[in-house]
Amino acid sequence: MAEGSVTAQAAMVPLSPGVFETDPQGEPHLVGARCRQCGTFFFPRREVCARCLSADVEVVPLSAAGTLYTYTVVHQSTPEFPTPYILAYVDLPEGVRLLAPLAGVAADQVRVGMRLRLRVEPLRTDATGRTILGYRLYPDGGGA
């Protein structure tokens, strides 16, 4: 298992229900939906296709690598989120654009079009001691 990765455990829960599934190696990954009628992908998952209105949708894993579409540096936030931090939109190969924090790079080094990799990782511990899982983006030094 790679450093910084997490294994699926009963004490770990997603930030939002239905965002992750666990692969056969026990690693959580981001999932979305794909319409079986028109092929459109969505994140988060949907029960009905927003493009063709078909209810014939399936849950599918989403790619962990994508391209930076745009970003902003947040300077004012709630106390839970220390500032400044980078919030980025990444385009995944499936045609999904998702919003996530970008870490591991200084704001002056961020460039639209750069390759990013999504990681599922612990965000915090809740009042009952469960680990809350979320996702962040990091610069992708490797291939897709």
N, CA, C and O of each residue as an XYZ file, in Angstrom:
576
protein
N       0.850     -1.179      0.000
C       0.000      0.000      0.000
C       0.890      1.235      0.000
O       1.883      1.291      0.727
N       0.540      2.211     -0.804
C       1.337      3.426     -0.930
C       1.239      4.277      0.322
O       0.226      4.263      1.021
N       2.308      5.021      0.600
C       2.288      5.933      1.735
C       1.181      6.961      1.543
O       0.998      7.491      0.447
N       0.449      7.236      2.608
C      -0.626      8.213      2.531
C      -1.953      7.613      2.112
O      -2.978      8.292      2.153
N      -1.951      6.321      1.699
C      -3.215      5.706      1.321
C      -3.876      5.134      2.570
O      -3.245      5.007      3.619
N      -5.132      4.798      2.444
C      -5.884      4.283      3.574
C      -6.562      2.996      3.180
O      -6.912      2.803      2.016
N      -6.750      2.116      4.140
C      -7.494      0.899      3.879
C      -8.908      1.090      4.359
O      -9.169      1.878      5.268
N      -9.830      0.359      3.739
C     -11.237      0.460      4.112
C     -11.423     -0.230      5.458
O     -11.080     -1.402      5.617
N     -11.956      0.487      6.403
C     -12.216     -0.044      7.729
C     -13.577      0.452      8.167
O     -14.068      1.470      7.678
N     -14.192     -0.286      9.107
C     -15.509      0.105      9.593
C     -15.468      1.476     10.249
O     -16.476      2.183     10.253
N     -14.309      1.874     10.812
C     -14.202      3.154     11.503
C     -13.948      4.307     10.547
O     -13.744      5.438     10.987
N     -13.959      4.041      9.248
C     -13.746      5.092      8.256
C     -15.030      5.298      7.469
O     -15.629      4.345      6.970
N     -15.444      6.553      7.364
C     -16.676      6.868      6.646
C     -16.424      8.014      5.672
O     -15.588      8.879      5.935
N     -17.140      8.026      4.548
C     -16.932      9.103      3.580
C     -17.505     10.422      4.060
O     -18.461     10.449      4.835
N     -16.929     11.494      3.605
C     -17.418     12.835      3.888
C     -18.871     12.971      3.446
O     -19.665     13.650      4.096
N     -19.207     12.325      2.342
C     -20.560     12.331      1.807
C     -20.900     10.901      1.364
O     -20.068     10.252      0.730
N     -22.088     10.398      1.677
C     -22.446      9.022      1.296
C     -22.392      8.805     -0.215
O     -22.786      9.680     -0.987
N     -21.905      7.640     -0.633
C     -21.895      7.273     -2.040
C     -20.782      7.864     -2.862
O     -20.784      7.714     -4.084
N     -19.831      8.529     -2.243
C     -18.734      9.166     -2.981
C     -17.628      8.165     -3.310
O     -16.976      8.281     -4.348
N     -17.414      7.185     -2.436
C     -16.328      6.220     -2.612
C     -16.858      4.796     -2.633
O     -17.916      4.492     -2.083
N     -16.085      3.931     -3.288
C     -16.235      2.492     -3.176
C     -14.845      1.944     -2.939
O     -13.848      2.610     -3.218
N     -14.781      0.723     -2.423
C     -13.502      0.099     -2.121
C     -13.168     -0.923     -3.192
O     -14.009     -1.743     -3.559
N     -11.934     -0.875     -3.699
C     -11.512     -1.829     -4.727
C     -11.116     -3.158     -4.067
O     -11.082     -3.245     -2.840
N     -10.817     -4.197     -4.869
C     -10.468     -5.509     -4.296
C      -9.246     -5.493     -3.376
O      -9.100     -6.380     -2.535
N      -8.363     -4.496     -3.522
C      -7.189     -4.381     -2.647
C      -7.521     -3.639     -1.355
O      -6.641     -3.448     -0.516
N      -8.766     -3.219     -1.181
C      -9.181     -2.533      0.039
C      -8.969     -1.031      0.007
O      -9.091     -0.369      1.038
N      -8.653     -0.477     -1.164
C      -8.419      0.960     -1.284
C      -9.687      1.673     -1.746
O     -10.326      1.232     -2.702
N     -10.060      2.768     -1.085
C     -11.225      3.522     -1.552
C     -10.881      4.340     -2.791
O      -9.763      4.838     -2.927
N     -11.844      4.472     -3.686
C     -11.666      5.301     -4.880
C     -12.965      6.049     -5.148
O     -14.040      5.632     -4.718
N     -12.848      7.142     -5.854
C     -13.990      7.983     -6.183
C     -14.873      7.276     -7.216
O     -14.376      6.675     -8.169
N     -16.192      7.361     -7.009
C     -17.124      6.796     -7.978
C     -18.128      7.850     -8.417
O     -18.431      8.797     -7.691
N     -18.625      7.658     -9.606
C     -19.663      8.518    -10.162
C     -20.720      7.642    -10.792
O     -20.853      6.467    -10.450
N     -21.468      8.212    -11.708
C     -22.489      7.468    -12.427
C     -22.270      7.657    -13.918
O     -21.753      8.680    -14.367
N     -22.681      6.635    -14.677
C     -22.644      6.708    -16.137
C     -23.999      6.291    -16.667
O     -24.535      5.253    -16.278
N     -24.548      7.094    -17.548
C     -25.823      6.772    -18.188
C     -25.583      5.688    -19.232
O     -24.739      5.849    -20.113
N     -26.313      4.596    -19.137
C     -26.170      3.514    -20.115
C     -26.794      3.870    -21.458
O     -26.480      3.238    -22.466
N     -27.667      4.865    -21.490
C     -28.322      5.256    -22.740
C     -27.461      6.188    -23.580
O     -27.278      5.952    -24.774
N     -26.929      7.248    -22.970
C     -26.179      8.242    -23.759
C     -24.688      8.286    -23.416
O     -23.919      8.957    -24.104
N     -24.272      7.582    -22.364
C     -22.852      7.499    -22.028
C     -22.300      8.649    -21.201
O     -21.095      8.688    -20.953
N     -23.127      9.579    -20.768
C     -22.666     10.724    -19.990
C     -22.297     10.285    -18.576
O     -22.997      9.485    -17.955
N     -21.175     10.829    -18.075
C     -20.724     10.560    -16.709
C     -21.114     11.719    -15.807
O     -21.230     12.860    -16.255
N     -21.318     11.409    -14.508
C     -21.680     12.421    -13.526
C     -20.927     12.203    -12.228
O     -20.627     11.069    -11.853
N     -20.630     13.283    -11.554
C     -20.156     13.264    -10.175
C     -20.742     14.490     -9.498
O     -20.616     15.601    -10.014
N     -21.379     14.306     -8.353
C     -21.619     13.033     -7.682
C     -22.635     12.187     -8.448
O     -23.233     12.624     -9.431
N     -22.809     10.944     -7.952
C     -23.726     10.002     -8.595
C     -25.129     10.577     -8.700
O     -25.542     11.411     -7.894
N     -25.845     10.115     -9.705
C     -27.232     10.529     -9.935
C     -28.068      9.282    -10.190
O     -27.553      8.236    -10.585
N     -29.351      9.416     -9.957
C     -30.292      8.332    -10.249
C     -30.879      8.471    -11.649
O     -31.326      7.486    -12.237
N     -30.880      9.697    -12.185
C     -31.435      9.992    -13.501
C     -30.420     10.833    -14.272
O     -29.810     11.746    -13.716
N     -30.247     10.524    -15.532
C     -29.318     11.262    -16.378
C     -29.833     12.681    -16.625
O     -30.980     12.866    -17.032
N     -28.998     13.662    -16.383
C     -29.382     15.058    -16.597
C     -29.364     15.424    -18.083
O     -29.902     16.461    -18.471
N     -28.756     14.589    -18.905
C     -28.677     14.887    -20.341
C     -29.870     14.318    -21.105
O     -30.503     15.024    -21.890
N     -30.181     13.024    -20.872
C     -31.255     12.395    -21.656
C     -32.443     11.962    -20.801
O     -33.437     11.465    -21.330
N     -32.347     12.145    -19.489
C     -33.398     11.831    -18.518
C     -33.656     10.341    -18.333
O     -34.686      9.956    -17.780
N     -32.735      9.504    -18.788
C     -32.866      8.066    -18.589
C     -32.581      7.726    -17.127
O     -31.736      8.349    -16.486
N     -33.301      6.725    -16.609
C     -33.039      6.223    -15.259
C     -32.094      5.022    -15.310
O     -31.826      4.404    -14.280
N     -31.591      4.690    -16.488
C     -30.690      3.554    -16.659
C     -29.249      4.020    -16.461
O     -28.503      4.203    -17.423
N     -28.871      4.211    -15.188
C     -27.520      4.668    -14.851
C     -26.825      3.609    -13.999
O     -27.472      2.842    -13.287
N     -25.510      3.584    -14.085
C     -24.719      2.631    -13.309
C     -23.633      3.365    -12.537
O     -23.174      4.428    -12.957
N     -23.224      2.798    -11.411
C     -22.120      3.334    -10.620
C     -20.823      2.871    -11.267
O     -20.663      1.692    -11.583
N     -19.890      3.815    -11.464
C     -18.618      3.506    -12.109
C     -17.472      4.183    -11.368
O     -17.652      5.260    -10.800
N     -16.287      3.556    -11.369
C     -15.120      4.239    -10.800
C     -14.707      5.391    -11.705
O     -14.853      5.317    -12.925
N     -14.197      6.441    -11.106
C     -13.688      7.583    -11.874
C     -12.171      7.575    -11.851
O     -11.556      7.067    -10.913
N     -11.576      8.136    -12.879
C     -10.121      8.213    -12.974
C      -9.555      9.028    -11.815
O     -10.195      9.949    -11.308
N      -8.353      8.670    -11.414
C      -7.683      9.395    -10.332
C      -6.786     10.497    -10.869
O      -6.241     11.277    -10.088
N      -6.619     10.581    -12.183
C      -5.759     11.608    -12.775
C      -6.580     12.491    -13.691
O      -7.485     12.019    -14.380
N      -6.256     13.786    -13.696
C      -6.970     14.716    -14.551
C      -6.132     15.953    -14.821
O      -4.945     16.003    -14.498
N      -6.770     16.949    -15.420
C      -6.107     18.183    -15.833
C      -6.750     19.375    -15.138
O      -7.975     19.485    -15.087
N      -5.923     20.265    -14.604
C      -6.433     21.446    -13.920
C      -7.167     22.353    -14.903
O      -6.599     22.799    -15.899
N      -8.436     22.617    -14.607
C      -9.256     23.511    -15.425
C      -9.083     24.962    -14.958
O      -8.812     25.856    -15.760
N      -9.244     25.176    -13.647
C      -9.047     26.493    -13.052
C      -8.881     26.325    -11.549
O      -9.075     25.234    -11.011
N      -8.517     27.425    -10.867
C      -8.304     27.354     -9.419
C      -8.440     28.745     -8.817
O      -8.462     29.755     -9.521
N      -8.529     28.763     -7.502
C      -8.497     30.014     -6.758
C      -7.742     29.772     -5.461
O      -7.696     28.652     -4.953
N      -7.159     30.823     -4.942
C      -6.508     30.758     -3.637
C      -7.457     31.409     -2.643
O      -7.807     32.581     -2.776
N      -7.871     30.633     -1.643
C      -8.825     31.097     -0.634
C      -8.047     31.724      0.523
O      -7.160     31.095      1.101
N      -8.390     32.970      0.854
C      -7.707     33.681      1.936
C      -8.588     33.880      3.161
O      -8.078     34.176      4.241
N      -9.906     33.725      3.013
C     -10.823     33.832      4.154
C     -11.693     32.604      4.178
O     -12.259     32.216      3.156
N     -11.806     31.980      5.355
C     -12.572     30.753      5.478
C     -13.038     30.602      6.915
O     -12.821     31.478      7.752
N     -13.682     29.478      7.184
C     -14.076     29.164      8.555
C     -12.851     28.674      9.312
O     -11.867     28.276      8.689
N     -12.887     28.691     10.642
C     -11.725     28.258     11.430
C     -11.287     26.817     11.156
O     -10.129     26.470     11.388
N     -12.197     25.984     10.669
C     -11.868     24.588     10.393
C     -10.851     24.447      9.255
O     -10.147     23.441      9.176
N     -10.775     25.449      8.376
C      -9.893     25.389      7.215
C      -8.857     26.498      7.284
O      -9.161     27.651      6.977
N      -7.635     26.159      7.684
C      -6.577     27.174      7.742
C      -6.322     27.766      6.351
O      -6.332     27.051      5.349
N      -6.098     29.048      6.310
C      -5.847     29.736      5.041
C      -4.391     30.182      4.969
O      -3.725     30.276      6.000
N      -3.894     30.454      3.782
C      -4.553     30.282      2.491
C      -4.520     28.818      2.052
O      -3.655     28.051      2.475
N      -5.473     28.444      1.198
C      -5.457     27.131      0.564
C      -5.956     27.279     -0.864
O      -6.610     28.262     -1.214
N      -5.636     26.288     -1.679
C      -5.995     26.318     -3.094
C      -7.198     25.412     -3.311
O      -7.219     24.266     -2.862
N      -8.188     25.937     -3.998
C      -9.370     25.177     -4.374
C      -9.355     25.076     -5.892
O      -9.258     26.089     -6.585
N      -9.452     23.846     -6.415
C      -9.250     23.642     -7.850
C     -10.373     22.830     -8.487
O     -10.980     21.966     -7.854
N     -10.628     23.133     -9.748
C     -11.493     22.302    -10.587
C     -10.580     21.470    -11.475
O      -9.673     22.002    -12.115
N     -10.819     20.169    -11.511
C     -10.039     19.275    -12.352
C     -10.979     18.581    -13.329
O     -12.072     18.151    -12.960
N     -10.539     18.479    -14.577
C     -11.290     17.747    -15.591
C     -10.752     16.321    -15.654
O      -9.564     16.101    -15.890
N     -11.649     15.353    -15.438
C     -11.280     13.941    -15.528
C     -11.541     13.446    -16.949
O     -12.352     14.037    -17.662
N     -10.875     12.382    -17.372
C     -11.043     11.871    -18.737
C     -12.492     11.498    -19.080
O     -12.868     11.505    -20.253
N     -13.290     11.180    -18.087
C     -14.687     10.801    -18.330
C     -15.569     11.993    -18.694
O     -16.738     11.811    -19.034
N     -15.030     13.201    -18.627
C     -15.815     14.389    -18.920
C     -16.408     15.018    -17.681
O     -17.203     15.953    -17.775
N     -16.033     14.518    -16.530
C     -16.500     15.052    -15.249
C     -15.545     16.150    -14.799
O     -14.329     16.009    -14.926
N     -16.088     17.230    -14.280
C     -15.284     18.294    -13.679
C     -15.618     18.311    -12.205
O     -16.780     18.473    -11.830
N     -14.596     18.143    -11.353
C     -14.883     18.152     -9.922
C     -14.026     19.156     -9.185
O     -12.930     19.512     -9.617
N     -14.560     19.605     -8.056
C     -13.928     20.605     -7.200
C     -13.287     19.918     -6.018
O     -13.901     19.058     -5.386
N     -12.044     20.294     -5.709
C     -11.345     19.702     -4.573
C     -10.199     20.609     -4.145
O      -9.707     21.412     -4.937
N      -9.776     20.479     -2.888
C      -8.580     21.209     -2.460
C      -7.351     20.683     -3.201
O      -7.252     19.489     -3.484
N      -6.433     21.569     -3.506
C      -5.169     21.212     -4.149
C      -4.063     21.396     -3.126
O      -3.923     22.473     -2.546
N      -3.277     20.352     -2.900
C      -2.203     20.384     -1.905
C      -0.891     19.966     -2.561
O      -0.870     19.479     -3.691
N       0.197     20.166     -1.831
C       1.488     19.705     -2.310
C       2.147     20.600     -3.339
O       3.102     20.193     -4.000
N       1.637     21.833     -3.481
C       2.219     22.763     -4.448
C       1.957     24.186     -3.956
O       0.893     24.477     -3.409
N       2.931     25.062     -4.154
C       2.757     26.465     -3.788
C       1.863     27.144     -4.817
O       1.885     26.796     -5.998
N       1.080     28.111     -4.365
C       0.134     28.801     -5.242
C       0.815     29.409     -6.465
O       0.228     29.416     -7.547
N       2.028     29.915     -6.323
C       2.706     30.534     -7.469
C       3.259     29.508     -8.464
O       3.788     29.882     -9.511
N       3.138     28.217     -8.138
C       3.587     27.153     -9.042
C       2.428     26.471     -9.769
O       2.652     25.616    -10.626
N       1.190     26.843     -9.433
C       0.010     26.233    -10.044
C      -0.192     26.808    -11.434
O      -0.107     28.021    -11.624
N      -0.461     25.947    -12.409
C      -0.683     26.368    -13.789
C      -1.892     25.633    -14.349
O      -1.999     24.413    -14.225
N      -2.800     26.379    -14.966
C      -3.926     25.760    -15.667
C      -3.362     24.786    -16.687
O      -2.410     25.106    -17.398
N      -3.946     23.603    -16.759
C      -3.473     22.575    -17.684
C      -2.538     21.563    -17.054
O      -2.234     20.537    -17.663
N      -2.067     21.843    -15.820
C      -1.154     20.892    -15.195
C      -1.883     19.602    -14.846
O      -3.088     19.609    -14.591
N      -1.147     18.497    -14.837
C      -1.706     17.192    -14.496
C      -1.831     17.087    -12.982
O      -0.923     17.467    -12.243
N      -2.956     16.573    -12.537
C      -3.218     16.404    -11.110
C      -3.652     14.974    -10.839
O      -4.192     14.299    -11.714
N      -3.412     14.526     -9.624
C      -3.826     13.193     -9.187
C      -4.686     13.344     -7.947
O      -4.355     14.098     -7.031
N      -5.783     12.624     -7.930
C      -6.720     12.647     -6.817
C      -6.351     11.554     -5.814
O      -6.076     10.417     -6.198
N      -6.347     11.904     -4.542
C      -6.087     10.918     -3.482
C      -7.234     10.940     -2.485
O      -7.691     12.003     -2.065
N      -7.689      9.754     -2.115
C      -8.648      9.605     -1.025
C      -7.815      9.517      0.239
O      -6.887      8.713      0.323
N      -8.150     10.356      1.238
C      -7.339     10.385      2.456
C      -8.163     10.851      3.645
O      -9.219     11.461      3.476
N      -7.678     10.563      4.845
C      -8.380     11.031      6.048
C      -8.381     12.548      6.121
O      -7.362     13.194      5.875
N      -9.544     13.115      6.464
C      -9.658     14.561      6.618
C      -9.657     14.970      8.081
O      -9.006     15.939      8.471
N     -10.406     14.205      8.892
C     -10.530     14.531     10.308
C     -11.157     13.341     11.036
O     -11.522     12.341     10.417
N     -11.274     13.467     12.342
C     -11.961     12.478     13.164
C     -13.218     13.123     13.720
O     -13.175     14.250     14.214
N     -14.350     12.405     13.641
C     -15.595     12.987     14.153
C     -15.720     12.758     15.663
O     -14.839     12.162     16.282
N     -16.815     13.233     16.245
C     -17.017     13.169     17.703
C     -17.088     11.745     18.227
O     -16.857     11.517     19.414
N     -17.407     10.771     17.359
C     -17.484      9.372     17.800
C     -16.188      8.613     17.560
O     -16.108      7.419     17.850
N     -15.167      9.296     17.032
C     -13.878      8.661     16.801
C     -13.706      8.062     15.417
O     -12.663      7.475     15.129
N     -14.704      8.196     14.555
C     -14.581      7.671     13.195
C     -13.714      8.600     12.349
O     -13.753      9.820     12.511
N     -12.946      8.022     11.463
C     -12.135      8.793     10.526
C     -13.002      9.166      9.331
O     -13.608      8.298      8.702
N     -13.059     10.449      9.021
C     -13.828     10.943      7.888
C     -12.905     11.013      6.681
O     -11.877     11.691      6.714
N     -13.278     10.305      5.610
C     -12.487     10.288      4.384
C     -12.973     11.342      3.408
O     -14.175     11.564      3.258
N     -12.033     11.983      2.754
C     -12.333     12.944      1.711
C     -11.339     12.760      0.586
O     -10.657     11.737      0.517
N     -11.251     13.726     -0.284
C     -10.298     13.634     -1.385
C      -9.638     14.983     -1.613
O     -10.240     16.037     -1.407
N      -8.387     14.921     -2.043
C      -7.602     16.101     -2.378
C      -6.883     15.837     -3.685
O      -6.702     14.693     -4.101
N      -6.480     16.916     -4.315
C      -5.697     16.843     -5.529
C      -4.238     17.160     -5.212
O      -3.945     17.953     -4.318
N      -3.332     16.534     -5.951
C      -1.897     16.764     -5.824
C      -1.296     16.819     -7.222
O      -1.845     16.224     -8.149
N      -0.180     17.523     -7.392
C       0.493     17.487     -8.689
C       0.831     16.045     -9.050
O       1.246     15.267     -8.192
N       0.654     15.695    -10.306
C       0.919     14.331    -10.769
C       2.248     14.303    -11.475
O       2.391     14.796    -12.594
N       3.209     13.723    -10.811
C       4.544     13.619    -11.405
C       4.685     12.433    -12.334
O       5.658     12.336    -13.083
N       3.694     11.507    -12.289
C       3.767     10.309    -13.108
C       2.770     10.346    -14.237
O       2.219     11.396    -14.567
N       2.547      9.206    -14.818
C       1.587      9.089    -15.916
C       0.179      8.925    -15.385
O      -0.031      8.744    -14.186
N      -0.785      8.991    -16.294
C      -2.190      8.824    -15.942
C      -2.452      7.393    -15.772
O      -3.580      7.003    -15.471
